């Protein structure tokens, strides 16, 4: 079977219309015109929640952050540095964020995946120290969401050794 015959059969089998054999472009254009794309027209509510968190975090808007986090949130920070450990409750999480202010720490999401209970994001995070070395790294966070609140977060740094060294030096 030659390429044209294969293309015509594939278009016919998929519901496409073949206008004739004089132009392959005509066949493809006809098929594309009839093709339906299933793009999400609205953002998933869990993505909206995480984007709201990043916006509030970027503005240091504590009241908005409190409205996004569950009261009994658990935020897991891995590693061997002074900021490691599980932060339990909004108060501990906010104190952790305050400690990050010493490094003028920022985060910017790059890509996210979502379902009805979780969001996974990969983001760039960096410090803005005027003196000394700055951290410039990637991390992934796994966000667990219930009742439109963040209830648990697991942090997965790109390079735990670099994060450990940076935070150990800055916070020791």
Secondary structure, 3 states (H helix, E strand, C coil): CCHHHHHHHHHHHCCCCCCCCCCHHHHHHHHHHHCCCCCCCCCCHHHHHHHHHHHHHHHCCHHHHHHHEEEEEEEEECCCCCCCEEEEHHHHHHHHHHHHHHHCCEEEEEEEEECCCEEEEEEEEECCCCCCCCCEEEEEEEEEEECCEEEEEEEEECCHHHHHHHHHHHHC
